[in-house]
Amino acid sequence: MSKTDKVVSLYDNYIMKTYKRVPLCLEKAKGVKVWDIDGKEYLDFFPGWAVSGIGHCHPMVSDAVSKQAKKLMHVSNNYYSEAQAQLAEAIIKNSFPGKVFFANSGAEANEAAVKLARLYGHDKGRFEMITMTKSFHGRTLAMITATGQDKVKHGFEPLPVGFIHVPYRDIEAVKAAITDKTIAIMLEPVQCEGGINIPSVEYMKALRSICDEKDIVLIFDEVQTGMGRSGKIFAFKNFGVVPDVMTLAKALGGGLPIGACVAREKFQDVLTPGTHASTFGGSPIVCAAGLAVFAAIKKEKMIANANSMGAYLKKKLEVLKAKYNFIKEIRTMALIIGVELNIKGDSIYSECLKEGLLINCTQDTILRIMPPINVTRKEIDKAISILDKVFSKI
Ligand SMILES: *Cc1c(COP(=O)(O)O)cnc(C)c1O
């Protein structure tokens, strides 16, 4: 029995089966590389669903976390801590004037955004939220309701009221869905789980002006797109459209669990004492990690790298597209990459795994490739050669 088999059997006995898992038990990681418990090495081009956005165990993050772990790990939010203040400042200085609420996950960050919008609309009797089909916003009851995909809702009805879905990138559908009860529009600036769907600048600008005109809160879920992967620190900057509320999670904590709901000045004081809270939210240890992520991105010029390596990876994938006719389309925004196939992608995923490359397949036919934003040309070349080998066997 391998070490992996032993762990798998413990899972079989003691862990709820809420995930489809492959028998890969990871033991350690460094940058773009991970090793399983039996010693096999992999190149990770989908690090923890984009959580390890600056690579696994970045030394600046590991150092900040271990230092903070010896000093102060948790304080109640009835007190102050320096790390929480400094991380909020870093987020605001990199986005727009406003304030931050810290939570522990993407779904929780979105819950805070939805509660903020509901509270803002409450006295006007406005509570409806417009979200997009093929969106993904998390797994709490409100967020499976907000998510525009039936597969996450089945069996959990009755769901909370007041969420309306419209097709993504269809401005007329948004206009038609607005009523005098509409309080917010929530969307991902690039749909990731939904298949790497990238909206136009015009669409985003039109959303902004509708929201301005009708006093609707525009919420961008940047849980997956945030922290440099889009070629800007936050994806909204690619569209020249500033949201009223932005939510963050995944890569923000450099591997530690964090969520953040960021509100522009106009909305920064809507949530007041007693209206929202989180016991663990913004703990010193997690915020120290987040600060180290910002510092590492700046020090190592990772945004520039995301742009140049995004372009390089795209070029290499285009070469594969010319070679293999089952590749239908390549969609990219820097290192947010989707390769749409006209065949199912799950066997490609598992063949890549065997060859030592971790990627993802979403919506059955779309390979999602999101290497850490400090990925190198050499690592991309290696990943491309594995993909080429796997594709050649189809
Ligand atoms: C992952 C994700 C979420 C949910 O985050 P959790 O931390 O799993 O709750 C929400 N929105 C988007 C866009 C995501 O990618």
The ligand as an SDF file (V2000), in Angstrom:
LIG
                    3D

 15 15  0  0  0  0  0  0  0  0999 V2000
  -13.8080   30.4170   -5.5940 C   0  0  0  0  0  0  0  0  0  0  0  0
  -14.7710   31.4960   -5.8590 C   0  0  0  0  0  0  0  0  0  0  0  0
  -15.7310   31.8700   -4.9130 C   0  0  0  0  0  0  0  0  0  0  0  0
  -15.9290   31.1310   -3.6230 C   0  0  0  0  0  0  0  0  0  0  0  0
  -14.8390   31.2240   -2.7810 O   0  0  0  0  0  0  0  0  0  0  0  0
  -14.7610   30.2650   -1.4870 P   0  0  0  0  0  0  0  0  0  0  0  0
  -13.4860   30.7270   -0.8140 O   0  0  0  0  0  0  0  0  0  0  0  0
  -14.6850   28.8600   -1.9800 O   0  0  0  0  0  0  0  0  0  0  0  0
  -15.9540   30.5110   -0.6820 O   0  0  0  0  0  0  0  0  0  0  0  0
  -16.5350   32.9480   -5.2050 C   0  0  0  0  0  0  0  0  0  0  0  0
  -16.4290   33.6080   -6.3580 N   0  0  0  0  0  0  0  0  0  0  0  0
  -15.5180   33.2770   -7.2950 C   0  0  0  0  0  0  0  0  0  0  0  0
  -15.4300   34.0650   -8.5570 C   0  0  0  0  0  0  0  0  0  0  0  0
  -14.6610   32.2050   -7.0890 C   0  0  0  0  0  0  0  0  0  0  0  0
  -13.7750   31.8520   -8.0170 O   0  0  0  0  0  0  0  0  0  0  0  0
  1  2  1  0
  2  3  1  0
  2 14  2  0
  3  4  1  0
  3 10  2  0
  4  5  1  0
  5  6  1  0
  6  7  2  0
  6  8  1  0
  6  9  1  0
 10 11  1  0
 11 12  2  0
 12 13  1  0
 12 14  1  0
 14 15  1  0
M  END
$$$$
